[in-house]
């Protein structure tokens, strides 16, 4: 696999990635019976925590083993796209939340 630096493509993929995670979490919470402000708050909380793990802003350590995620996207069979630094899915989460819960604004 070749690691390719492409910040524009990475950001495009990252937006789609966090949007899919956000929608999936929301759907599962709806299926569990949440609605209204409780649905929005729970979705935001869960997705924020997931984004923090993906973005390597939440420390992951167990038995002296530290895990440091680095997000890439497979562009084809032999190419991984990255942005040259940690991902920033949290920044891309808020517009998705707004679109899902406050489309009128």
Order of alpha helices (4+ residues) and beta strands (2+ residues): beta-alpha-alpha-beta-beta-beta-beta-alpha
